[in-house]
Amino acid sequence: MENIKNKELQSATFERLLQHLDERKDVQNIDLMNLAGFCRNCLSRWYREEAEKKGINISELDAKKHIYKMPYSEWKEKYQK
């Protein structure tokens, strides 16, 4: 498979994962950590780290906003148990 097509598929898959997590706000980060060994916070950290490898500066809060689809503080207030 062409590298560009592969990257497009990986990107679409990642966005689909984020959409799925956004639709499942009932699933708490601790549940994800216990079952899968990663959570939304891990995804935001990985997102920021990969950006930094490419010379792109993204703050922790902006990375979390991308993953949570809203400011992290708002998500915590509304959905964290």
ABEGO torsion letter per residue (X at the ends): XBAAAAAAAAAAAAAAAAAAAAABAABBAAAAAAAAGBBAAAAAAAAAAAAAAAGBBBBAAAAAAAAAGBBAAAAAAAABX
